[in-house]
Amino acid sequence: MDALFPTEPALAYSQSLDLLDLCEEEGLVLEGAFARATLAMILIMWGGEVEEGEKWVESAWSEFVVARGEDGEDAKRWGRWKGRVGEHPRRGCLGSWEFEKKEGGAGAGGP
């Protein structure tokens, strides 16, 4: 089951970056928005770096706006957390993780 749903934050983050790269290569905007949201949630739930989480929240929100419109539920949901990742009620609920940015791919320069 771990191969389908990794329980290590670094692995989950790395695989989510790989998924985002694939979505971008294939031009899958909505799926890419969900990959960005997954990256944000990994950082939030594993108590990762707030600044990096903020970047992914902003990125997810902007992609949901493109894919579903500013009034879409996903855009509204992620818009609520822009600039407030440190206040998220699930922040650190899975533990604490010493975040290291992955070299190369979508995560190399941030979202």
Secondary structure, 3 states (H helix, E strand, C coil): CCCCCCCCHHHHHHHHHHHHHHHHHHCCHHHHHHHHHHHHHHHHHCCCCHHHHHHHHHHHHHHHHHHHCCCCHHHHHHHCCCCCHHHCCCCCCCCCCCCCCCCCCCCCCCC
